[in-house]
Amino acid sequence: MKKIFLLFLITFSTSVVAQIDRMEPPFWYEGMNKSEVQVLFYGKNIAQNSVQVSNNVVITNVTKTENPNYLFVTIDTKNVKAQELQFTFTNGKKSFKRNFEIKKRKPNSALRKSFDASDVMYLLMPDRFANGNPNNDSSPELQEKANRSLPGGRHGGDIQGIINNLDYIKELGATAIWSTPMCEDNDKGYSYHTYGQSDVYRIDPRYGTNEEYKKLADEMHKRDMKLIKDYVTNHWGAEHWMFKDMPTYDWFHQFPGYKQSNYRMTTQYDTNGSKIDAKLCMDGWFVPSMPDLNQSNPLVLNYLIQNAIWWIEYADLDGFRVDTYSYNDKEGIAKWTKAITDEYPYFNIVGEVWMHDQAQISYWQKDSPIAKIQSYNSYLPCVMDFTLHDVFGNVFYEDRADWSNGMIKFYENFVNDFLYADPNNLLIFLENHDTGRFNQIYQNDFKKYQLGMTIMATMRGIPQLYYGSEIGMAGDKGKGDADIRQDFPGGWKGDTNNAFSASGRTAEQAKYFDFSKKVLNWRKNKEVIHTGKLTHYIPENNVYVYFRHNDKETVMVIINNAPDTQKLNLTRFQENIKSFISGSDILSGKTIDLKNELSIEGKTSMVLELK
């Protein structure tokens, strides 16, 4: 009789546990400003159960949807200390329990310092950076297997590979890492970029584990570096478990089913635009494999907010980069952003706003004077400076200046800084993982790389360097994305060229690396570059001169984009040179006399610390 009873208990327990296949978030934290947490329970017919929670914790709301496999239970954790709670589910005479932990929060977590203009951000794609653990190149749980011979396949780079090479990145002078997404992407192919996520609470096993991601942040913090998570609010992947069994019909935008975005982000604020065009921009899908999330659905919005906060706390993150920011429902994404920055007042978030007009980009930055006209505020602290990227991509071929070509393009770009609420909080870059490679565009002309890097390292904003540029890596966007996302040499066992070490670099790679290291490490401790005022002068003879200055220091930057030597009459710059008599050029190490005239060779730059 006892044996039969024991067998019954085991059988009942197993069947009951199976009723909850997922619980998200898997745990929460004490002392959050957002004290109400909505716990999603997923399991067959879970909504048929009533629910209670232990330890006198209050359930403030229970939400059921048209799909009985979902139950959203909101509890108030205000003044609830770290402890183990139990949810009890009851259906008639049957009941079962699920534990839910409230964890202790890191001291001063809410006041964490994020990235800012004192940082240099290093953008990498983990699958293409370094393979630190060949044992996780493929996973039996996921469809696509590693195949390094396939340009668009998975190559095996992972979190351990990044950890192994943190000292390389630090030596270069970068202080923050923006990695493209690392959460699970179970697409059948082309999953290495990981923007089509299938589980946003789980690191893709081919990169490692959640614990390894947390270790990455820990190892970076030991080196005074910051980890920035690439967060995707606009869409998930078609393999996402929630797309396969939707909580609600309107969890994703449906027309019904698929309708592609028109990609016209201008419709978001066009006073003359049609509603249907604006809807197709926001609600249309980016591509067929990426279902578009409906941020106007409160359940979706809250899920995204909680997921973002959970990752900040769990992995001790230092910032977000948000993909396709301006494709989101603009009211919903503003609420998402504000919820994050309300919880973390100093947390920086940079949004991808891929537009080609400063006023249109400015619209998406927090407290924008442009958006204010329409009484809109995105609350997004930082935006990507794509107009400056556009200039970088063509100006160094323009050897002879005229009214609208040559270095005047840089001048005209910065003229429009008055449109931005905070020009210092713009992400500036020569290239990224979606654009043409700078070194490819300029056919690995080292002098042009020097010009571009000098401007990026001395101009207002937050510089972002794309992995491999610092060793001269190129890649043709015209051949497809895989060509601009090649493997970093030395990241795989058996690579004949190891650019991670000084002894393994070719002479050409060393030339690029040494220059990058010099300017980025110099920048690291230069407050005058981080927050100093910018004063620039209309370019003459394709020479652009600007000053970065504060009460303590003045730096003069001279960029000669002409192919021949130019002579500058320094009396023109007297309002900034003032009583300084010389300048120490951090690039050449020479001391430059600042009397009346200065000579600078063609296609070269100077960065003078005035004395």
C-alpha positions as CSV (number, residue, x, y, z in Angstrom):
1,M,0.0,0.0,0.0
2,K,2.8,2.4,0.9
3,K,4.5,1.7,-2.4
4,I,1.4,2.5,-4.4
5,F,0.8,5.7,-2.5
6,L,4.4,6.8,-3.1
7,L,4.0,6.1,-6.8
8,F,0.9,8.2,-6.9
9,L,2.7,11.2,-5.4
10,I,5.5,11.0,-7.8
11,T,3.2,10.7,-10.8
12,F,1.0,13.6,-9.6
13,S,4.1,15.8,-8.9
14,T,5.5,15.2,-12.3
15,S,2.2,16.0,-14.1
16,V,1.7,19.1,-12.0
17,V,5.2,20.5,-12.6
18,A,4.7,20.1,-16.3
19,Q,1.7,22.5,-16.1
20,I,4.2,25.4,-15.9
21,D,6.7,25.2,-18.8
22,R,8.0,28.8,-18.3
23,M,8.0,31.5,-15.7
24,E,9.3,35.0,-16.7
25,P,11.1,36.8,-15.2
26,P,12.7,33.8,-13.5
27,F,13.3,35.9,-10.4
28,W,13.2,39.6,-9.3
29,Y,15.1,42.0,-7.0
30,E,14.3,43.7,-3.8
31,G,14.2,47.5,-3.5
32,M,13.2,48.3,-7.1
33,N,11.6,51.6,-7.9
34,K,9.3,49.5,-10.1
35,S,8.1,47.4,-7.2
36,E,5.2,45.8,-9.0
37,V,6.4,42.9,-11.1
38,Q,4.2,41.0,-13.5
39,V,5.1,37.3,-13.6
40,L,4.2,35.4,-16.8
41,F,3.3,31.8,-16.2
42,Y,3.1,29.6,-19.3
43,G,1.7,26.0,-19.4
44,K,-1.2,24.1,-20.8
45,N,-4.4,25.6,-19.6
46,I,-2.6,27.4,-16.8
47,A,-5.3,30.1,-16.8
48,Q,-7.9,27.7,-15.4
49,N,-6.2,27.9,-12.1
50,S,-6.6,30.4,-9.3
51,V,-3.4,31.7,-7.8
52,Q,-2.1,32.8,-4.4
53,V,1.4,33.9,-3.2
54,S,3.1,33.2,0.1
55,N,4.5,35.4,2.9
56,N,1.7,38.0,2.8
57,V,2.9,39.4,-0.5
58,V,0.0,41.2,-2.3
59,I,-1.3,40.1,-5.7
60,T,-2.4,43.4,-7.3
61,N,-3.7,41.9,-10.6
62,V,-4.3,38.7,-12.4
63,T,-4.6,38.9,-16.2
64,K,-5.9,36.2,-18.5
65,T,-5.9,36.4,-22.2
66,E,-7.7,34.6,-25.0
67,N,-4.9,32.0,-24.9
68,P,-5.5,29.8,-21.8
69,N,-1.9,28.8,-21.7
70,Y,-0.9,32.2,-20.2
71,L,-1.4,33.7,-16.9
72,F,0.0,37.1,-15.9
73,V,0.2,37.6,-12.1
74,T,1.3,41.0,-10.7
75,I,2.7,41.2,-7.2
76,D,3.8,44.2,-5.2
77,T,7.4,43.7,-3.9
78,K,7.6,47.1,-2.1
79,N,9.3,46.6,1.2
80,V,9.6,42.8,0.5
81,K,13.1,41.7,1.5
82,A,15.1,39.1,-0.4
83,Q,13.4,35.7,0.2
84,E,11.9,32.7,-1.5
85,L,8.2,33.1,-2.3
86,Q,5.8,30.4,-3.5
87,F,3.0,30.8,-5.9
88,T,0.2,28.2,-5.3
89,F,-2.1,27.3,-8.2
90,T,-5.4,25.7,-7.5
91,N,-8.0,24.0,-9.8
92,G,-10.7,22.3,-7.8
93,K,-9.1,19.9,-5.4
94,K,-5.8,19.9,-7.2
95,S,-3.0,22.4,-6.4
96,F,0.7,22.8,-7.1
97,K,3.4,25.3,-6.2
98,R,6.1,27.2,-8.0
99,N,9.0,29.0,-6.2
100,F,9.8,32.6,-7.1
101,E,12.9,34.2,-5.6
102,I,13.3,37.9,-4.6
103,K,17.0,38.4,-4.7
104,K,19.2,40.9,-2.9
105,R,20.1,43.9,-5.0
106,K,23.6,45.2,-5.5
107,P,24.3,48.3,-3.3
108,N,23.7,51.6,-5.1
109,S,22.5,49.6,-8.2
110,A,20.0,52.4,-9.2
111,L,22.9,54.9,-9.3
112,R,25.2,53.0,-11.6
113,K,27.3,55.1,-13.8
114,S,26.8,54.5,-17.5
115,F,28.8,55.3,-20.6
116,D,29.3,58.9,-21.7
117,A,31.7,61.1,-23.7
118,S,34.7,60.0,-21.7
119,D,34.3,56.5,-23.1
120,V,35.4,54.9,-26.4
121,M,33.0,52.1,-27.4
122,Y,34.3,49.0,-29.2
123,L,31.6,47.3,-31.3
124,L,32.1,43.6,-31.9
125,M,30.0,40.7,-33.3
126,P,30.7,37.8,-30.9
127,D,30.4,35.1,-33.5
128,R,33.1,36.7,-35.6
129,F,35.5,38.0,-32.8
130,A,37.1,35.0,-31.1
131,N,36.3,31.4,-30.4
132,G,37.2,30.8,-26.7
133,N,35.3,27.5,-26.3
134,P,35.1,25.3,-29.4
135,N,32.9,22.9,-27.4
136,N,29.9,25.2,-27.7
137,D,30.1,26.0,-31.5
138,S,27.0,24.0,-32.1
139,S,24.1,23.1,-29.8
140,P,21.8,20.1,-30.0
141,E,18.9,22.4,-28.9
142,L,19.3,24.8,-31.8
143,Q,18.9,24.4,-35.5
144,E,21.9,26.1,-37.1
145,K,25.2,24.3,-36.6
146,A,28.7,25.9,-36.9
147,N,30.2,26.0,-40.3
148,R,33.1,28.5,-40.6
149,S,33.5,27.8,-44.3
150,L,30.1,29.4,-44.9
151,P,30.5,33.2,-45.0
152,G,26.9,33.7,-43.6
153,G,27.0,30.8,-41.2
154,R,27.9,30.5,-37.6
155,H,31.7,30.6,-37.0
156,G,31.9,29.8,-33.3
157,G,32.9,33.1,-31.7
158,D,31.7,33.3,-28.1
159,I,31.7,35.0,-24.7
160,Q,34.8,33.2,-23.6
161,G,36.6,34.5,-26.7
162,I,35.7,38.1,-25.7
163,I,36.9,37.5,-22.1
164,N,40.2,36.1,-23.4
165,N,40.8,39.3,-25.3
166,L,39.6,42.0,-22.9
167,D,43.2,43.1,-22.3
168,Y,43.7,43.6,-26.0
169,I,40.6,45.9,-26.2
170,K,41.8,47.7,-23.0
171,E,45.3,48.2,-24.5
172,L,43.8,49.7,-27.6
173,G,42.2,52.4,-25.5
174,A,38.5,51.4,-25.6
175,T,36.6,51.6,-22.3
176,A,33.3,50.0,-23.3
177,I,32.1,47.1,-25.4
178,W,28.9,47.1,-27.4
179,S,28.3,43.5,-28.5
180,T,25.6,42.7,-31.0
181,P,22.8,40.7,-29.3
182,M,23.7,37.5,-27.5
183,C,20.2,36.1,-26.6
184,E,19.1,32.9,-28.2
185,D,18.4,33.0,-32.0
186,N,17.1,29.7,-33.3
187,D,16.7,30.6,-36.9
188,K,17.5,27.9,-39.4
189,G,20.2,30.0,-41.1
190,Y,21.9,33.4,-40.8
191,S,21.5,33.3,-37.0
192,Y,24.9,34.6,-36.1
193,H,23.9,38.2,-36.0
194,T,21.3,37.2,-33.3
195,Y,18.8,40.0,-34.1
196,G,16.0,37.5,-34.5
197,Q,15.9,36.3,-30.9
198,S,13.9,33.3,-29.9
199,D,14.3,33.6,-26.1
200,V,15.1,37.0,-24.5
201,Y,15.9,35.6,-21.1
202,R,18.6,33.2,-22.3
203,I,22.0,33.7,-23.7
204,D,22.4,31.6,-26.9
205,P,24.2,28.4,-25.9
206,R,26.6,28.8,-28.9
207,Y,27.9,32.0,-27.1
208,G,27.8,30.5,-23.7
209,T,25.5,30.7,-20.7
210,N,23.8,33.4,-18.7
211,E,26.4,32.9,-16.0
212,E,29.2,33.5,-18.6
213,Y,27.6,36.7,-19.7
214,K,27.6,37.9,-16.2
215,K,31.2,36.8,-15.8
216,L,32.0,39.0,-18.9
217,A,30.6,42.0,-17.2
218,D,32.5,41.2,-14.0
219,E,35.8,40.8,-15.9
220,M,35.2,44.1,-17.6
221,H,34.5,45.9,-14.4
222,K,37.8,44.6,-13.0
223,R,39.4,46.5,-15.9
224,D,37.3,49.6,-15.4
225,M,35.4,48.8,-18.6
226,K,31.7,48.9,-19.3
227,L,29.4,46.4,-21.0
228,I,26.6,47.7,-23.3
229,K,23.8,45.3,-24.3
230,D,22.3,45.5,-27.7
231,Y,18.6,45.5,-26.9
232,V,15.9,44.8,-29.5
233,T,12.4,46.2,-28.7
234,N,11.0,46.4,-32.2
235,H,10.9,42.7,-33.1
236,W,11.8,39.1,-32.2
237,G,12.5,36.1,-34.4
238,A,9.9,33.9,-36.0
239,E,11.3,31.0,-33.9
240,H,10.5,32.8,-30.6
241,W,8.5,30.5,-28.4
242,M,5.9,33.1,-27.8
243,F,5.3,33.7,-31.6
244,K,4.6,30.0,-31.9
245,D,1.8,30.2,-29.3
246,M,0.8,33.9,-29.0
247,P,-0.5,35.2,-25.6
248,T,-2.8,37.5,-27.6
249,Y,-3.5,38.0,-31.2
250,D,-2.2,41.6,-31.0
251,W,1.1,40.6,-29.2
252,F,2.6,41.1,-32.7
253,H,1.4,43.4,-35.4
254,Q,-0.8,41.5,-37.9
255,F,-2.4,42.6,-41.1
256,P,-3.4,39.7,-40.6
257,G,0.0,38.0,-40.7
258,Y,3.0,39.6,-42.5
259,K,3.2,43.1,-43.9
260,Q,6.6,44.6,-44.6
261,S,7.6,48.0,-43.1
262,N,7.9,50.8,-45.6
263,Y,11.0,51.9,-43.7
264,R,10.0,55.6,-44.0
265,M,10.8,56.7,-40.5
266,T,9.9,60.3,-41.4
267,T,6.2,59.3,-41.3
268,Q,6.5,59.2,-37.5
269,Y,6.4,63.1,-37.3
270,D,5.3,64.1,-40.8
271,T,2.5,66.7,-40.2
272,N,1.4,66.2,-43.8
273,G,1.6,62.4,-43.7
274,S,-1.1,59.8,-44.0
275,K,-2.0,57.5,-41.1
276,I,-1.6,54.4,-43.2
277,D,2.0,55.3,-44.1
278,A,2.8,56.0,-40.4
279,K,1.2,52.7,-39.4
280,L,3.2,50.7,-42.0
281,C,6.5,52.2,-40.8
282,M,5.8,51.4,-37.1
283,D,3.7,48.2,-37.4
284,G,5.1,46.6,-40.6
285,W,7.7,43.9,-40.1
286,F,11.4,44.6,-40.7
287,V,11.7,41.3,-42.6
288,P,9.5,38.2,-42.8
289,S,11.6,36.3,-40.2
290,M,11.2,39.1,-37.6
291,P,7.7,39.4,-36.2
292,D,7.0,43.0,-35.2
293,L,6.2,43.5,-31.5
294,N,3.2,45.7,-30.6
295,Q,4.5,48.1,-27.9
296,S,1.0,49.7,-27.7
297,N,-0.2,46.4,-26.0
298,P,0.4,47.0,-22.3
299,L,1.3,43.4,-21.7
300,V,4.0,43.5,-24.4
301,L,5.4,46.9,-23.2
302,N,5.6,45.7,-19.6
303,Y,7.2,42.5,-20.6
304,L,9.9,44.4,-22.5
305,I,10.5,46.8,-19.6
306,Q,10.8,44.0,-17.1
307,N,13.1,42.0,-19.3
308,A,15.4,45.1,-19.8
309,I,15.5,45.8,-16.1
310,W,16.1,42.2,-15.3
311,W,19.2,42.1,-17.5
312,I,20.6,45.3,-16.0
313,E,20.3,43.8,-12.5
314,Y,21.3,40.3,-13.4
315,A,24.4,41.0,-15.5
316,D,25.3,44.4,-13.9
317,L,25.1,46.2,-17.2
318,D,26.4,49.7,-18.0
319,G,24.1,50.7,-20.9
320,F,21.9,49.7,-23.8
321,R,22.2,50.2,-27.5
322,V,18.6,49.9,-28.9
323,D,18.2,48.5,-32.4
324,T,15.9,50.1,-35.0
325,Y,14.7,52.6,-32.3
326,S,12.7,54.8,-34.7
327,Y,10.7,51.8,-36.1
328,N,9.0,51.2,-32.8
329,D,5.6,52.6,-31.8
330,K,6.9,56.0,-30.8
331,E,4.6,56.4,-27.8
332,G,5.4,52.9,-26.6
333,I,9.1,53.2,-27.0
334,A,9.1,56.5,-25.1
335,K,7.4,54.7,-22.2
336,W,9.9,51.9,-22.3
337,T,12.8,54.3,-22.3
338,K,11.4,56.4,-19.5
339,A,10.8,53.3,-17.4
340,I,14.4,52.3,-17.7
341,T,15.8,55.7,-16.9
342,D,13.4,56.3,-14.1
343,E,14.8,53.1,-12.5
344,Y,18.4,54.1,-13.3
345,P,18.7,57.9,-13.5
346,Y,22.3,57.8,-14.9
347,F,21.8,54.9,-17.3
348,N,22.6,55.8,-20.9
349,I,20.8,54.4,-23.8
350,V,21.8,55.0,-27.4
351,G,19.2,54.4,-30.1
352,E,19.8,53.5,-33.7
353,V,18.1,56.3,-35.7
354,W,19.4,55.7,-39.2
355,M,18.4,58.9,-40.8
356,H,20.3,61.5,-42.9
357,D,19.1,64.8,-41.6
358,Q,20.1,66.3,-38.2
359,A,16.6,67.6,-37.4
360,Q,15.1,64.2,-38.0
361,I,17.8,62.5,-35.9
362,S,17.4,65.1,-33.2
363,Y,13.7,64.4,-33.0
364,W,14.5,61.1,-31.2
365,Q,16.8,62.5,-28.6
366,K,15.6,63.3,-25.1
367,D,14.2,66.8,-24.7
368,S,14.7,67.5,-28.4
369,P,13.8,71.1,-29.4
370,I,12.5,69.6,-32.6
371,A,10.2,67.1,-31.0
372,K,9.0,69.6,-28.5
373,I,7.0,71.3,-31.3
374,Q,4.8,68.2,-31.4
375,S,4.8,67.8,-27.6
376,Y,6.8,64.5,-28.0
377,N,9.7,63.3,-25.8
378,S,11.4,60.0,-26.5
379,Y,13.4,60.2,-23.3
380,L,16.2,58.6,-25.3
381,P,19.5,60.1,-23.9
382,C,21.8,59.3,-26.9
383,V,21.3,58.9,-30.6
384,M,23.7,57.7,-33.4
385,D,25.1,60.4,-35.5
386,F,24.5,59.0,-39.0
387,T,24.9,62.3,-40.7
388,L,28.5,62.5,-39.5
389,H,28.9,58.9,-40.6
390,D,27.8,60.0,-44.1
391,V,30.5,62.6,-44.2
392,F,33.2,60.1,-43.2
393,G,32.2,57.9,-46.0
394,N,33.1,60.2,-48.9
395,V,34.9,63.3,-47.9
396,F,38.5,62.0,-47.9
397,Y,38.2,61.4,-51.7
398,E,37.4,65.0,-52.2
399,D,41.0,66.4,-52.5
400,R,40.0,69.7,-54.0
401,A,37.4,71.7,-52.0
402,D,34.6,73.8,-53.4
403,W,31.6,75.5,-52.0
404,S,29.9,72.2,-51.0
405,N,32.6,69.5,-51.2
406,G,35.7,68.7,-49.1
407,M,36.1,69.5,-45.4
408,I,33.2,72.0,-45.5
409,K,31.0,68.9,-45.1
410,F,32.4,68.4,-41.6
411,Y,31.9,72.0,-40.8
412,E,28.3,72.0,-42.0
413,N,27.6,68.9,-40.0
414,F,28.7,70.5,-36.8
415,V,27.0,73.8,-37.6
416,N,23.7,71.9,-37.0
417,D,24.6,70.9,-33.4
418,F,22.1,73.6,-32.3
419,L,19.4,71.2,-33.2
420,Y,20.4,68.7,-30.6
421,A,19.5,68.8,-26.9
422,D,22.9,67.3,-26.0
423,P,25.5,67.1,-28.8
424,N,28.0,65.5,-26.4
425,N,25.7,62.5,-26.1
426,L,25.8,61.5,-29.7
427,L,27.5,58.2,-30.8
428,I,30.0,59.0,-33.6
429,F,31.5,56.4,-35.8
430,L,33.3,55.7,-39.1
431,E,31.3,52.5,-39.7
432,N,29.4,49.8,-37.9
433,H,28.3,46.2,-38.6
434,D,25.6,47.4,-41.1
435,T,27.7,49.8,-43.2
436,G,30.5,49.7,-45.6
437,R,33.9,49.2,-44.0
438,F,35.9,52.5,-43.8
439,N,39.1,50.8,-44.9
440,Q,37.4,49.2,-47.9
441,I,35.9,52.5,-49.0
442,Y,39.3,54.2,-48.9
443,Q,41.2,51.1,-50.2
444,N,43.3,50.8,-47.1
445,D,44.8,54.2,-47.5
446,F,46.4,54.6,-44.1
447,K,46.7,58.4,-44.3
448,K,42.9,58.6,-44.7
449,Y,42.4,56.2,-41.8
450,Q,44.5,58.6,-39.7
451,L,42.4,61.6,-40.7
452,G,39.2,59.8,-39.9
453,M,40.4,58.5,-36.5
454,T,41.9,61.8,-35.5
455,I,38.5,63.5,-36.1
456,M,36.6,60.8,-34.3
457,A,39.0,60.9,-31.3
458,T,38.9,64.7,-30.9
459,M,35.4,65.7,-31.8
460,R,32.3,66.0,-29.5
461,G,30.3,62.9,-28.8
462,I,31.1,59.3,-27.9
463,P,33.5,57.5,-30.4
464,Q,32.6,54.0,-31.5
465,L,35.1,51.8,-33.2
466,Y,34.1,48.7,-35.2
467,Y,36.2,45.6,-34.4
468,G,39.1,45.1,-36.8
469,S,39.3,48.6,-38.2
470,E,42.2,49.2,-35.8
471,I,44.3,46.6,-37.6
472,G,43.2,47.7,-41.1
473,M,40.4,45.2,-41.7
474,A,38.3,45.9,-44.7
475,G,35.2,44.3,-46.3
476,D,32.9,45.0,-49.2
477,K,29.3,45.7,-48.3
478,G,28.4,45.0,-52.0
479,K,29.3,41.4,-51.5
480,G,26.9,41.0,-48.6
481,D,26.9,41.5,-44.9
482,A,29.3,38.6,-44.2
483,D,32.1,40.4,-46.0
484,I,31.9,43.3,-43.5
485,R,31.7,40.9,-40.6
486,Q,34.8,38.7,-41.2
487,D,36.5,36.8,-38.5
488,F,39.1,38.6,-36.4
489,P,42.5,37.1,-37.3
490,G,43.8,35.1,-34.4
491,G,40.4,34.4,-32.8
492,W,40.4,30.8,-33.9
493,K,42.9,28.0,-33.1
494,G,45.0,27.4,-36.1
495,D,44.8,31.0,-37.5
496,T,48.2,31.8,-39.1
497,N,47.9,35.5,-38.3
498,N,47.2,36.5,-34.7
499,A,46.5,40.2,-34.6
500,F,45.6,40.1,-30.9
501,S,49.3,40.1,-30.0
502,A,52.0,42.5,-30.9
503,S,54.3,39.7,-32.0
504,G,51.5,38.2,-34.2
505,R,50.6,41.4,-36.2
506,T,51.8,42.0,-39.6
507,A,53.7,45.3,-40.2
508,E,50.6,46.7,-41.8
509,Q,48.3,45.7,-38.9
510,A,50.8,47.1,-36.4
511,K,50.7,50.5,-38.2
512,Y,47.0,50.8,-37.8
513,F,46.9,49.4,-34.3
514,D,49.7,51.6,-33.0
515,F,48.1,54.8,-34.3
516,S,44.7,53.9,-32.9
517,K,46.2,53.0,-29.6
518,K,48.0,56.3,-29.4
519,V,45.1,58.6,-30.1
520,L,42.5,56.6,-28.1
521,N,44.7,56.3,-25.0
522,W,45.6,60.0,-25.2
523,R,41.8,60.8,-25.3
524,K,41.1,58.6,-22.3
525,N,42.2,61.2,-19.7
526,K,41.3,64.4,-21.7
527,E,38.4,66.1,-20.0
528,V,38.7,68.9,-22.6
529,I,37.8,66.4,-25.3
530,H,35.0,64.7,-23.3
531,T,33.1,67.9,-22.3
532,G,35.1,70.9,-23.6
533,K,33.5,73.5,-25.9
534,L,34.0,73.1,-29.6
535,T,35.0,76.1,-31.7
536,H,35.6,75.5,-35.4
537,Y,36.5,77.7,-38.4
538,I,35.3,77.6,-42.0
539,P,37.7,75.3,-43.9
540,E,40.1,77.0,-46.3
541,N,42.0,75.1,-49.0
542,N,40.4,71.9,-47.7
543,V,42.0,72.4,-44.3
544,Y,39.6,72.2,-41.3
545,V,40.7,73.7,-38.0
546,Y,38.9,73.4,-34.7
547,F,39.6,73.8,-31.0
548,R,38.4,71.9,-28.0
549,H,38.7,74.1,-24.9
550,N,37.7,74.6,-21.3
551,D,39.0,76.7,-18.4
552,K,42.0,74.5,-17.9
553,E,43.2,73.4,-21.4
554,T,43.0,74.1,-25.1
555,V,43.6,71.6,-27.9
556,M,43.9,72.7,-31.5
557,V,43.1,70.1,-34.2
558,I,44.2,70.7,-37.9
559,I,43.0,68.3,-40.6
560,N,44.6,68.8,-44.1
561,N,42.5,66.9,-46.6
562,A,44.3,68.4,-49.5
563,P,47.0,66.2,-51.2
564,D,49.7,68.9,-50.9
565,T,51.3,70.9,-48.1
566,Q,49.2,73.9,-46.9
567,K,50.3,77.0,-45.0
568,L,48.0,78.5,-42.4
569,N,48.0,82.1,-41.3
570,L,47.6,81.7,-37.5
571,T,46.4,85.2,-36.9
572,R,43.0,84.0,-38.1
573,F,42.7,81.7,-35.0
574,Q,43.8,84.2,-32.5
575,E,40.6,84.1,-30.5
576,N,41.5,80.6,-29.5
577,I,45.3,80.6,-29.7
578,K,45.4,83.7,-27.4
579,S,48.7,84.0,-25.7
580,F,49.8,80.4,-26.3
581,I,53.2,80.3,-28.1
582,S,53.5,76.7,-29.0
583,G,51.7,73.4,-29.3
584,S,52.8,69.8,-28.6
585,D,51.6,67.5,-31.4
586,I,50.4,64.3,-29.8
587,L,50.7,62.5,-33.1
588,S,54.2,63.3,-34.1
589,G,55.7,64.3,-30.8
590,K,57.0,67.5,-32.2
591,T,56.6,71.0,-30.7
592,I,55.0,73.4,-33.2
593,D,55.7,77.2,-33.1
594,L,52.5,79.2,-33.0
595,K,53.8,82.6,-34.2
596,N,52.4,83.6,-37.5
597,E,52.3,80.7,-39.9
598,L,52.0,76.9,-39.7
599,S,52.9,74.4,-42.4
600,I,51.1,71.0,-42.6
601,E,51.8,68.2,-45.1
602,G,49.1,66.9,-47.4
603,K,46.6,64.3,-46.1
604,T,47.9,64.7,-42.5
605,S,46.6,66.0,-39.2
606,M,47.9,67.6,-36.1
607,V,46.5,67.5,-32.5
608,L,48.2,70.3,-30.6
609,E,48.1,70.7,-26.9
610,L,48.6,74.4,-26.6
611,K,51.2,75.8,-24.1
